[in-house]
Amino acid sequence: MNSASRRWEEYLMPTSLEEALAMLQERGGQARVIAGGTDLIIQLKKKEKMARCLVDITNLLELKGIELKGDFIRIGACVTHQELASSGLIRERASALAEGASQVGSPQIRNMGTVGGNIVNAQPAADTVVPLIALGAEVEVATATGTRREPLEGLYVGPGQCTVDATAEILTAVWFRPLGPHQGSAFERLARRKALSLPILNAAAVVTLDSDGDAFQEVRLAVSPVAPTPFRARKAEEALRGTAVEVQAITAAIELAAQEAQPRTSLLRGSEEYRREMVKVLLRRSIERAVQVARGG
Amino acid sequence: MTLQTLTMKLNGEEVTVQVRPSALLVEVLRDQLELTGTKVACGEGECGACTVLLDGVPVNSCLVPALKAQGREVMTVEGLAPLGKLHPLQKAFVEHGAVQCGYCTPGMLMSAKALLDHNPDPTEDEIRLAISGNLCRCTGYAKIVEAIQAASGKTG
């Protein structure tokens, strides 16, 4: 395919958020935001998405950087997977996210692809989204009329669909509380090969233990793709709350998660039965590693 | 369609070229600037044949809109041997039989170059990770890994 058969006729590189929003607004739905482009360019090549104009937001300073701001970590939407994976702050205070980011695509993809793009592209098993959901992240979205902040989990409508309108709005940042003492997180991924391979499943756990490290105060579990949108294993989380950190409790909880999850048979990802079993395996591994981190921290 | 002006530093020299807004970096490199060392195979960022360095880090030039290179530095395989003298990595690839059909080679070399630039003495695992975004269907990777090991420490 050559460039003439692709449709975007304008490529804009705004230098401020206001300018970028104005560019989108002036083009009334004909323009679309591009960040790293590692998913969008393929979708445009395949004509799964169309745009007359692309507004490249990667030069916007407001969308860069990973910072501790008050009680929160703020990650600019254009932070790349490579930056996330190598950030000392993320590795120390949200290790599941660093682990997820380090397993996206390939080195080349991680150098271009952004966390904001991973979110807005809305694949249920996006490797940064699953840990971010377990971390209870919120997103900040800039629109022509102002900025809104909402839970990441509520953004998803279905595979490839989220409530951020890429022709009018810009996801600017992700916020979440960094993990502290007696807290830990971990990410697990199962795929046919280690690089350039869609996950058969991925999972993330964030645990808060009591001060002795013997009981779960709170557990947050995400596993995907087992539903049209990223999946929180709420029954398992509930079952673990307040229980001792013991194999039996974890086994019972992940059994609940496997019942609640709805993995589908897929030519690429494997059979429903296999994947349902693997939900348990990945959750067990992520819970156990998150506990280790919590006890060490 | 209005052409847009792209100015970038390409293999050490400033280049200005008029490009279609929808042109991808690899198309400008190959079709307009006639640097055909960079290959296109999958066109989806899966194979790494189109790998070039953008500000020193490897990217899939088949997925990068050319205008993203505005004001930035691009290095292609041609930049490894600017005066026709092989780069230590290229020599090592030849000496270790790391080139068979050759189609993946330019991309492999650029991923290896990016690795050695920031980690001159990598472990085998670090080498394998660095080329994990580059597929080779001929060599089985062992010879490529050996060649990169041989070149490490020699690239300055």
Chai-1 contact restraints between the chains, C-beta under 6 A:
chainA,res_idxA,chainB,res_idxB,connection_type,confidence,min_distance_angstrom,max_distance_angstrom,comment,restraint_id
A,S3,B,R20,contact,1.0,0.0,6.0,A-B,restraint_1
A,S3,B,S22,contact,1.0,0.0,6.0,A-B,restraint_2
A,S3,B,A23,contact,1.0,0.0,6.0,A-B,restraint_3
A,S3,B,E27,contact,1.0,0.0,6.0,A-B,restraint_4
A,R6,B,S22,contact,1.0,0.0,6.0,A-B,restraint_5
A,W8,B,S22,contact,1.0,0.0,6.0,A-B,restraint_6
A,E9,B,M1,contact,1.0,0.0,6.0,A-B,restraint_7
A,E9,B,P21,contact,1.0,0.0,6.0,A-B,restraint_8
A,E10,B,P21,contact,1.0,0.0,6.0,A-B,restraint_9
A,Y11,B,P21,contact,1.0,0.0,6.0,A-B,restraint_10
A,Y11,B,P65,contact,1.0,0.0,6.0,A-B,restraint_11
A,Y11,B,L67,contact,1.0,0.0,6.0,A-B,restraint_12
A,G37,B,L63,contact,1.0,0.0,6.0,A-B,restraint_13
A,T38,B,G45,contact,1.0,0.0,6.0,A-B,restraint_14
A,T38,B,L63,contact,1.0,0.0,6.0,A-B,restraint_15
A,I41,B,L63,contact,1.0,0.0,6.0,A-B,restraint_16
A,I42,B,E44,contact,1.0,0.0,6.0,A-B,restraint_17
A,S106,B,S132,contact,1.0,0.0,6.0,A-B,restraint_18
A,S106,B,G133,contact,1.0,0.0,6.0,A-B,restraint_19
A,P107,B,P58,contact,1.0,0.0,6.0,A-B,restraint_20
A,P107,B,G133,contact,1.0,0.0,6.0,A-B,restraint_21
A,Q108,B,T51,contact,1.0,0.0,6.0,A-B,restraint_22
A,Q108,B,P58,contact,1.0,0.0,6.0,A-B,restraint_23
A,Q108,B,V59,contact,1.0,0.0,6.0,A-B,restraint_24
A,Q108,B,N60,contact,1.0,0.0,6.0,A-B,restraint_25
A,Q108,B,G133,contact,1.0,0.0,6.0,A-B,restraint_26
A,I109,B,G45,contact,1.0,0.0,6.0,A-B,restraint_27
A,N111,B,V57,contact,1.0,0.0,6.0,A-B,restraint_28
A,N111,B,V59,contact,1.0,0.0,6.0,A-B,restraint_29
A,M112,B,V59,contact,1.0,0.0,6.0,A-B,restraint_30
A,A195,B,S132,contact,1.0,0.0,6.0,A-B,restraint_31
A,L196,B,E46,contact,1.0,0.0,6.0,A-B,restraint_32
